[in-house]
Amino acid sequence: MKAVNNRITLALFFGNRGFFPGEVVAGARQELCRAVREADIDYICMDECMTRYGAVETVEEGRLFAKFLEDNRGKFDGIIVCMPNFSDENGALIALENAGVPILIQAYPDKIGEMDFAHRRDAMCGKLALCNVLNQAGIPYTLTKKFVVSPTDESFKADLQRFAGICRVVKGMKNVRIGSVGARTTAFKTVRVDEMTLQRNGIDVVALDLSEIFQRVKRVTDKEMNEKKADILQITDFSDYPESKLDAMARVQAVFEDIVKEYELDAVAVRCWNEFQTELGIAPCTTLCLLNEIGISAACEVDIPNAVMMRALSLASNTPSMLLDYNNNYGEEDNKVIMFHCGPVAPSMLNGKGKIIEHLMFKKSFGEGSGVGVNKGNIKSGDITFGSTRTENGKICAFVTEAVFTDDNIEEEFFGSGKVVEKENINELSNYLATTGYKHHVSITYGNCAEIINEAFSKYLKYDIDLI
């Protein structure tokens, strides 16, 4: 399977107002197009021959831009509103009222020494006016970090990357299909979820019975099995166990890739114990590793709510995500905890190859050899964003926050893949999770993208979210 293509395309809108210098629109068009290209983002814009400078000033020109959007529906994922001068809010409102995608509003700054009538832009004032009108109309929008900023400004590069993340999340969280593989893990009421609430928010849960998985495993050909064995051996060391265990893991991998294609799944939440151990003698952790690597968010223990957050985080960062337990205190360090899971972490999130080990809990419960397949690895250090979702009273609720994976040592005897997390208010966060009813799992990605998730969830997707 190939990684999912998460490129986005932006539609570019240019505003104008006649008694301000209109010549600046032509320069803005060049500068914004260049900035978007350099950010490796695709774009479309209305032909500059359609109006003066290709900008929107009047209501009639707003209708032309609205038609341009409608004619290109499905070809763009967000809109940048560029305001080279004050710009007309009435034409902009008509142009944007049915946009249906995130909107970034960028307004040019004035320059000292160019404040005469021939050069003054007044785009700051115009941006306030446009935001007021969009607010009145209930049209959500996103702002740049600097209220007025040129596309050539260094900070605008970060604005573009942040907005691209918002667009990926909003686009990617609509019409989501999550494969719920197996019944909810018997021991965990914590992962219960309201599927009807998810459905009303465009998230479809596709239920698949484990019996279907096991039947399909029997039908996997030797050719398919050998291909998947090669994939597994690329990411991990399998030297300590018999070939038959690798065969079983490879057949499971082939089946999951088939069901992802057949049911057009964006994520899966898997009942990973006890049946995989009692029926096949393996743990399916490595399958989850490989799925996460290619952008199919794969959650353990049928945790559908965290499959939702894993997908959102993966879209926000444009990199894989992982699911870990919020698991242990770290000695007397009040700002640190250990997060851990058996071994479902995407290979690119590890330092070097993993190593296949046996799940010690399954070994204890079902006998030696029953839980081979945990991919133990050294999780990379760095900035992370993590969070979770839940359903309550017909709403999707979420939290998101940022922290750091540290280089602090965890003793070798610690089972599975663990990592120390440092965050200044970690104790308050722990109390928040316990008070609000979040589970012991959290979804994690690398980088600082909490603002992206918060903006996408609260402003455009209308989830209830806390930014911690």
N, C-alpha and C positions, 0 to 999 in steps of 0.2 A: 504494500500500500504506500502511496505517496502522501507527503504532508499536504494539509489543506492550504489552498491559496487564499490568504487574507488581505490581498491588496485592495485598496479602496480608490474610488474616483470622486473628486469634488467638482461641483459646479461653481463657477466663479461669477459673481454678481458685482457690477460696478455702479455706484450711485453718482448722481450729479445734481446740481442746482444752478440754474442759468446765470444768476447774477454773481456767482462766485467763479473763480478762474476754472474754466472747463478744460483748458489745455492740460491740466495736471492729470486728467483721466487717462490720457494716452500713456504717460509715463508710469502711472500706477498699474496699468494693464501689463506693461513689460516687466515691471518689478515683481508683481505678485506671481505672474506665470513662472518667472525664473525661480522665485523662492519655492514654489510648490514642486517644480521639477527637481530642484536640488535636494528637496526632502524625500525624493523618490516616491512621490504621490502622483497619480494620474489626474487629469482634469479635463473638463469641457467648459466652453464659454460661448455665449451668444456671439454671432458674427458681428464684428464692429461696424459693418455696413448697415445693420438693421436700424441703428439709431445713431445720434451724434456720439462719436467715440465708442459706440457699442455699450453705452451706459443707459441707466434708467432714471428718468427725471419725472415724467408725467404719468398719469394713470394709464393712458393708452400704451405707453412704453412698458409699464408694469405688466399689462396684459400680454404684450409680446414676450416678455421674459417668462411669464407664467406658462404660455404656450410652449416655449422652448423647453421648460422643465417637463411639461406633460408629454411632449414628443419624445423626450429622452428618459421617461420614467423607467426605473430599473437599471439605468446606466450610471447613476451617481448615488453616492452614499451620504453626502453632506454638502453644505453650501457655505462658501465664504462670501460674506457681504463686505466688500471693500468700499470705504468712504474716503475718496481722495479730497473731498471738500464737504461742506455741510450736508449735502445730498437731500433729496426730497423723500420724506417719510410716506407720503400718500402713494406714490408709485411703487415704493419698496413694499408696502403692505399688500398691495394687489399682487405683486410679483411673488410674494412669499407665503401668502395665506394658506395655500394648499401644498406646501413643500413636503411635509411629512418626514423630514430628515433633520438631523442636527444642523444648526446654523451658527457659524462663528462670525462675530462682528468685529471688523478691523477698521480703525479710523486713523488717518494720517495725523501726525503732530505738526503744529506750526513751528516756524523757525524764527528766532530773534534775528532781526535785520531783513526779514521778508514779511512784515506785518502791514504793508501798504495794501490798498484796495485791489491792486493787480495781482497780489500774491497770497493774501491771507486766506486760509482754508476754512477756519471755524468748524473743523470736523469733530472736535470735542463736543461742542454744543449740539451738532447734528446727531452725534451718536446718542446723546441723552434723549433727544427728541424721538429718534427711531426706537430706542429701547422702550420708551414710554408707550408708543403706539403699539408695538408688538405685545407688550404686557396687557394693554387694554384688550387686544384681540386673543389673548391666551395662547400666543405662539412662543414656545420655549426657544431660548438661544443661549449661546456660550460667549463669554467675554475673553479678551486677551489679558495676560497678566498686567502689562502696562495698559492703562486705559486708552491712550493714543500711542501708536507704534507704527513705524515704517516696516514694510516687508523686508527691507534690507537690514533691519536691526537684529542683532544676535539673539535677543530674547524671543523674536518671532519664530525662530526655528523650533524652540521648545513649545511655543503655542501651537504650531502645526503638528508636532508629534503628539502632543496631548489631545488635540482635536481629532487626529486620525485614530487614536485609541478609542475615543468616545464614539466615533462613527463605527468602528469595528464592533464594539460592544453592542450598540443599539441595533445595528444590522444583524449581528450574529445571534442576538437573543430573541429575535422574532422568528417564529416558525421553527423552533428547536425541537428535535426528536431525541429523547433519552431512552435507551434500552434498559428496562428494569429486568435484569437477568436473575431469575429465581425469586422465591418468596422473600419477604422481609426477614432478615436474620432473626431467628426465633428469640434469641436472648436480648435483642436491642429494640425496645419500644422507642428509643431515642431517635431513630431514623424514620419515624412515621411522617407522612406528608399528605397534604390535601391535593390530590391530583386534579380535582376540578378547578381549584384556584390556579394551579399551574396552567391548565388548559385555557382558562380565560385570559391568561397573559401570554398566550402563543407558545406554550411549552407542552408538547405532547409526550406522554409517557407510554412507551410501547412495552407491554408485558410479555416476557418470554420465559417459559418454564425450563428448569434445568434438565428435565427429561429430554427436551428437544436438543439441548447442547450435547448431552451424552450420546444420543442417537446419531447426531451428525459426526461426532468424534469417530465413531466406528466406520463411517463412510469416507473418511479422508484418505486419499490415495498416498502411496509411498512417495510419489513425485512431489506432491504438495507438502508432505511431512518433511522431506529432505530440504526443500526450499526454506521452510520455517526454522528448521534446525540451524541452518546457516545464519539466519537472521539473529537467532538467540545467541549463538556462539560469538557473534560480532560484539555483543555488549557485555558478556559475562564469562567467567571461568566455571566450567562444568566438570572439572577433573575429578571430583570426589565421589561421583555417583554413577551407577550403571547407565548404559546407553538407553535402556528401556524407559527410564524416567524422562530423558530428553525427548524420546519419541512421543511420549504422552503429552509433554508440554508443547511440542511442536504441533501436534494434532489439535490441541485446544486453541493455539494461536491461529491456525488456519480457519477453524470454525468461527472464531470471533471476527476475523477479518471478513469472512463471508456474510455474517449477519449484519455487520456494519454497512456493507454495500447493499445487501438485499433490502434492509429496512430503512436505509438512508439515515443512519443514526449520526448524531453529532456528539453524543456522549453515551456512556454506559455506567450503570451502577450494579455491581455483581455480588451475588450471594457466594462469597469466596470460601466459606466453611459451613457445614462439615462434609458436604456431599463430594466435593472435589477430592477430599482426602480418602473417604471411605470407598468411593467408586473408582477413582483413577489413581489414587496414591500420590497426588501432587498438590502443591499450592499454586494457584493461578497468578501469583504476583508478577511473574515475568511478562505474561500477556498484558497486564495492566501497564507495565513499564513501556512496552513497545507501542501500545495504543496512545498513551499520553505523549510519547515523543512525536507522533505524527498529527497531533492536534485533536484526537478523539479523546475527550476528557473521560478518564476511567476511574471511578470511585469504588472503594472497597465496601463490603458489608451493606450493600443495597442502599447506600446513602445518596438518595436522589437529590435532596436539597443541596448537598455539597457538590454533586455533579453539576448542578446549575451554577454554583459559584466558581467551580473549577473552569467551566467553559468561559464564564465572563472574565476571569482573571487571565486566562490564556489569550483571549481576544484583546484585552487591554494591553498586555505586555508584548503580544505577538510572539510569545515563547511558550513552552509547555508549562503546565501547572502540576502540583502534586497534592495528595491528601495525607495529612499526618494527624496523629493523636496529640492533643494538648495534654502532655502525659506526666511529667515529673517536675518537682522543684529541683533547683540546682544548688544543693547544699544550703548555705546561709546567704546566698546571693539573692537579694530581694528583687532585683530587676531582671532575673534570668529564669527561664524554664527550659526543660528538655521537651522537644517535639520528636515524635517517633512513629514509624510504622514498619510493618514486616519487611517490605521490599518492593513497593510498586512505583518507585521513583523513576522518572524518565532518564535515560542514559546521559543526555546532555546536561542534566542537573547534578551529575556525579563527577568526582575527580577520578578519571580513569575508569577501567572496567569494574563491574561488580563481581561478586562471587556467589554462586549458588550454594545455599545452605538449607538445612532442614528446619522447618518450623518447630521449635521446641515444645510449644503447647500441644501441637497435634501429635508429636512424637509421644508425649506423655499420655495423651488421651486415647490415641488409636494405634500406637505401636510404632516401632522404628521403621523409617522409610515411607510413612504415610504423608508427610508434608514437605517433600522435596520440591523446591521451586522458588523459595524466597531469594530475591536478589539483594544480598547485603552489599551496600555501597557506602562510600565516603561522600556525603552531601557537600556541595560547594558552599563556601562562605560568601557573604555579601548582603546587600540591601534586599529586603523582601517586602512584599505586600501580602497580607493574608486576611481572610474573612470567612463568612459562612452565610447561608440563607436558611430560612424556615418559613412555614406557612402558618398564619394565625388569623382567624375571623375573616376569611376570604381575601387576605392580602399576602403578598410576598414580602417578607421582612428580611433585612440583611444588616450586617455590620462589616466594616472594612477598616484596616489599620495598617501601619507600617512598622517595621522593626529591622533587626539585623541578625543574620546567622553568623555566630562568632566562631573563632578557632579554638574555643575552650575544649579541653579534653573530656571525652566520655570513655570510661574504662572499657577495655577490649571485651570483657565478659558481657557487656550490655547487648541484649539480643536485638537483631534487626538493624534498621538504618535510623540512627538518631542524630539530632543536631541541637546545639544550645542556641536559644533565641534570647536576645537582649532587647528590652524595651523599658523606657523609664517608668511608665505607669503600669507595669505588668500585673501587679497585685490588684489594682483597680479594674483592669481589664478582666481578670479572672472572676472577680466579684460581679462584674457586668454580665459575663457569660452565664454565670449561675443564676443571677437574678432574672434575666430576660428569657431563659429557657433554651439557650443554644447548647448543642451537643458537645461531645468530647472530641469531635473531629474539626479540623480547620483546613481550608483550601489555601494553597500558597503558590506564588510565582515570584520570580526575581524582578528587582527594580522597584521604583517608587511610582505606583500607579493608583494609589488610593483615591486621589482626586478624580481620576478618570472614571473609576467605578462609581464613586459618589455622584458625579455629575450625570453619568449615563443612567444610573438607576433612579435617582430622585427626579431629575428634570425631564427626561425623555421617556423612560420606561414606567415611571410612576410607582416604583417600589418604595416601601418604607425602609430607609437606611440610616444607620448611625455611623458617622465618621469618628472613630475613636482616636 
